[in-house]
Amino acid sequence: MQATTAANSQKTKKSSVIWVDAKVMNTGKQYANVTPVSVVKGLAEGVFATIKEAHDGKFTSKAYVGTMANKGVSIALTPAWNNKIPAKLKAEINQLSKDIAAGRILALDPIE
């Protein structure tokens, strides 16, 4: 669905999109010109956490929830947009990400 939305953004030149699950440069590079940022699932972190639990003899069937704090979710700026986004806005986004990871800003409950 996001590819359809991104293609429409390219066609109309009226919108931009946020790519989800992986970096647009890895999974939809042709849409980078309409995708300033990707919200990325940290699958490697989840796999590592599960393997570590098993190795340490602490594995449970409890669901792994990726968050900004455990690097299970992150925001990735698309390189082509680096010079288009003001430094002040990038700094603000970076600070908001840190505040969410630290629990100073409450994001949506991950288990809803």
C-alpha positions, 0 to 999 in steps of 0.5 A: 500500500505504501508504494501505491501512496508513494507513486501517487505522491510522485504523480501529483507532486502534492504530498510526501510519505513516511515509509514504514518497516524498513528504510526506503533506500533499502526497499523502495529506493525509487520513492526516495524523492517523496519520502523524507523519513522512514520509521524502521522496525529493528528486527535485528534487535528483536532477534538478538534479544530473543537469542540472548534470552535463550542463551542465558536460559531466560527465554519466555514466550512473552512478546518482544515489543520494539521501542525507541528505548530498546532500538526496536523502532527508529527514525531514518532520514532519507539522504536525498532530503538531508539538505531540504530539512532545516537543521533546527527541525532535524535537531528537534526531531532528534531530541523528541526521539531521545525524549520518547526513548527516555520515557519523558514523552509517552508514545502510544501504548505498544500493546493496544 
